[in-house]
Structure formats: C-alpha cells, structure tokens
Amino acid sequence: MTIRRASSGRHLTIPEVCDDLGISRSTFYDWRAKRKAPPCFKLPNGDLRIRRADYESWLVRLEEKAA
C-alpha cells in the first residue's frame, strides 16, 4: 500500500487516511475507539492529524501481523 501525497506536510488528515485505506470516516472512528487506528493528535481547533511516520509504522506493523 502506498501513501498518496495529497498533503505536502508531515501530517495527514483523517480524510486522507480514509481515502488511502479505502475506508469510511465512520470506520476510522470505530477503529480509533477500539484503539486499532494509527496514533492521532488533536489540533487546537479540534481537528485530528496523524504524523506520516506514525501512519507508515502502523501500516508496517499490520503487514508484519498478517505475515
């Protein structure tokens, strides 16, 4: 799986992650509630972001578990 470079920064938005994974936003939030989603942090305005490095590490861990 390749991360699309929709955002130019080090952080991904929830819609970018959902698009990359091919999941709905509600699925992402279900995973987050179950602590299965990649680590997020909250901006002062309440929006969530995911560090690109954390997202990539999370994907690698999923691949390792599947092997």
Sequence and secondary structure as in RCSB ss.txt:
>XXXX:A:sequence
MTIRRASSGRHLTIPEVCDDLGISRSTFYDWRAKRKAPPCFKLPNGDLRIRRADYESWLVRLEEKAA
>XXXX:A:secstr
      SSSSEEEHHHHHHHHT  HHHHHHHHHTT S   EE TTS EEEEHHHHHHHHHHHHHHH 
